[in-house]
């Protein structure tokens, strides 16, 4: 399964990102590329839409610079 992220403003010359998984955490989207080990962080204000087959939502402990917080994490594959 893969997810496609559509961007308002192109990044690295592309308007879409093909991802193994797209994970929404707070105000950012973490995109894991399908063709490499590359991971991209995209601000949610630059995301126009996401297309995927499987959506999972869960509460996770997320590490931040100031400590750990519980966040709703949405994973799209």
Steps between C-alpha positions, in 0.01 A plus 500: 500500500612854428380850567516805274547843656390800291682826575391864464858613437738256324793354696812389312318585175206265554136569585435145633687261730460123465539354849514160664329667795389854579480573872323809635641612834394840630557766232730292279480205264782243503527341155705181449585469128418177315811503281767575764572524872434874480259658749354846449336734748225710343314778684126428494438850359672377178286182472208531257384139544596138564381189318544154653320170559554444873462755781594426861461741792655448842636689798881479524764644729701735277846630595550876472793720590339591833385148589234248408130561425208290393382586148239368260700340219327420170677256267391474136625219278 
